[in-house]
Amino acid sequence: MDAIFGVGLDRDITGWRKDVIEAVNVLAKGVIAVDIPSGLNGTTGKIFGVCIKAAATVTFSFVKKGFLLNRGPEFTGKIVVADIGIPLRLYD
């Protein structure tokens, strides 16, 4: 399970946090990301230096644009959208 960083991440991951993500990518199999893989920009699909390579991402209410752009598809795995009750009119 990956829930290290969320959508608020706005800078490159460095130091021991980078080491942890790299180790997870090598050692863990079948990682499920909660809402977004740690290290992925949900709007642009760019990577903040390093990113969890998820087998699946359970995201909330809707697919984030970044899942489909740039390097996003390499890291999200299977995308599952969980409805948490956000009204459709608020998506924009």
SVG drawing of the C-alpha trace seen along z (x, -y; Angstrom):
<svg xmlns="http://www.w3.org/2000/svg" viewBox="-24 -24 44 33">
<polyline fill="none" stroke="black" stroke-width="0.4" points="0.0,0.0 1.3,-3.4 0.1,-6.6 3.4,-8.3 2.6,-11.5 -0.7,-12.8 -1.8,-15.3 -0.3,-18.2 3.3,-17.3 4.9,-20.1 8.7,-19.4 11.2,-16.7 11.5,-13.8 15.0,-13.6 17.1,-12.1 15.8,-9.2 12.3,-9.6 13.6,-9.0 15.5,-6.0 12.3,-4.5 10.4,-4.9 13.2,-3.3 13.3,-0.4 9.6,0.1 9.8,0.2 12.5,2.9 11.2,5.0 7.4,4.7 5.1,6.4 1.5,5.5 1.6,2.1 -1.7,0.3 -1.6,-3.5 -4.2,-5.4 -5.6,-8.2 -2.3,-8.8 1.1,-7.1 3.6,-9.0 5.7,-11.2 3.3,-11.7 1.8,-15.1 -1.9,-14.5 -2.4,-17.4 0.6,-17.1 1.6,-13.4 5.2,-14.5 7.3,-12.8 8.8,-14.6 12.2,-12.9 11.0,-9.4 7.6,-7.8 5.9,-4.6 5.2,-2.2 1.8,-1.0 0.1,2.2 -3.2,0.4 -4.3,-3.1 -7.6,-3.5 -8.4,-7.1 -11.3,-9.1 -14.3,-10.3 -12.6,-10.8 -9.5,-10.0 -6.9,-12.7 -5.6,-14.2 -2.0,-13.4 -2.9,-9.6 -3.3,-9.9 -0.5,-12.4 3.3,-12.3 4.6,-9.5 1.5,-9.0 0.4,-5.8 3.7,-4.2 3.1,-4.5 -0.7,-4.2 -1.3,-0.6 -4.9,0.4 -7.0,-2.6 -10.0,-2.1 -12.3,-5.0 -13.9,-5.0 -17.1,-7.1 -16.9,-9.1 -20.0,-11.2 -18.6,-14.3 -21.5,-15.7 -20.8,-15.7 -21.4,-19.4 -18.2,-20.1 -15.9,-18.2 -15.0,-21.2"/>
</svg>
